[in-house]
Amino acid sequence: MSMNGYRYDFEKPIAELEHRLREAQKGTDSSQRTDLVRTLEVQLEQLKRKVYGSLTPWQRVQLARHPQRPYTLDYIGLLLSDFVQLHGDRLFRDDRALIGGIGRFEGRSCLVIGHQKGRDTKENLLRNFGSAHPEGYRKAMRLMRLAQKLRLPVLIFIDTPGAYPGIGAEERGQAHSIAWNMREMARLRTPIYVCVIGEGGSGGALGIGVGDWTAMLENAYYSVISPEGCAAILWRDRARAPEAAAALKLTSVDLLQFGIVDEVIEEPMGGAHREPDKVAQRLKASIQRFLKLTDSIPPDQLLQRRYDRFRRIGVFSSRQSAVTAIPDNRSAE
């Protein structure tokens, strides 16, 4: 996967220093060039650590949306062999925004499902920018039931700004298809591994997000609404998206603390698109641990653990402060 050099505003100082380094490497005097290059390399490393070591929630959202970030098909190519994609919901059509199929992970057959975005305008229109229609969620459930029948573990990669909110999608039962999937995934008698690899947007993510283990890449985000949507609702100003991103607590670190996700997978400095192979190896290790853990768990126990896991989400306790009773001096009548 080639890099296109796309940079966000907060990365521009890094890009400028990288340009100076490349220019220095073209110098003619080898001794001077070596000293200058070494100095610039040290400065560049320090700058990267400063910038990427203190990312704001909004900057992490931007990295989650980077146009060169690995998508589901990229990870399938890096992790699985003999992958065969399966199509259609048997009711309406095939949804290209949500893909699925069977492949071999470390020699073991698995079902893989995930959102898929495009690399350019033409492909993004084909993939609907990763926003699935009802038929996409129905296809996903059809394939998950096939996995249950064949006793295959399910691997799920989430990367969507949200389910498609168009009139046609609503007419075909968008909300119902997502709710149906969530209920049926809670009952699915086979292990389900979920990883948020980029954007985890609202019901679009939850429609394939019920599982036994939820991992999350370091610079991914998982939220009930996009920062722009939140800002538009609360302040009628989408420009306040950075403020909304901070308030939503949507980063991997926040969600791990809240118990929403079970694991955060570290990314290379600058994002997963810098070294996709390295991220794939870390993701591979996470999946291997999950499969080893769930191999010995009976289906009934697996379902109970899955149920308990989601029941724990959102639980909180509060302690009511003591209130001094005010004596009632009124005489009894």
Number of C-alpha atoms within 10 A of each C-alpha: 12 7 10 8 7 11 14 11 9 12 16 12 15 18 17 12 16 16 12 14 20 13 12 18 16 11 14 9 9 11 10 11 17 14 12 15 20 14 12 18 15 11 16 20 12 11 16 17 13 11 16 17 11 10 14 16 26 19 19 23 23 17 25 26 18 17 18 21 20 26 23 23 18 15 19 21 12 15 18 19 16 13 19 13 13 15 19 19 19 11 9 13 14 18 24 25 26 29 26 27 19 22 20 17 20 12 10 11 20 21 26 31 28 28 30 28 25 18 15 11 11 10 14 17 14 15 21 21 23 29 25 28 28 27 24 29 27 24 25 28 24 16 23 29 18 13 23 16 11 13 15 21 22 23 21 25 30 30 32 29 25 23 26 21 14 10 9 12 16 15 10 14 14 27 17 14 19 25 16 15 22 19 12 15 23 18 18 21 22 27 25 28 22 24 28 29 30 31 26 28 23 17 22 29 27 20 29 25 25 24 25 22 19 21 22 28 23 23 29 29 32 30 21 17 19 23 26 18 17 21 20 16 11 11 13 12 13 17 13 17 19 17 17 24 25 14 12 17 16 24 23 26 17 16 19 16 10 14 15 18 21 17 19 21 19 16 20 15 15 17 23 26 23 18 16 21 17 15 22 20 14 16 21 18 12 18 19 13 10 16 15 10 11 16 12 9 14 11 16 12 11 20 21 12 14 21 16 11 15 16 10 11 12 9 8 6 5 5 5 6 6 6 6 6 6 6 6 7 6 6 5 5 3
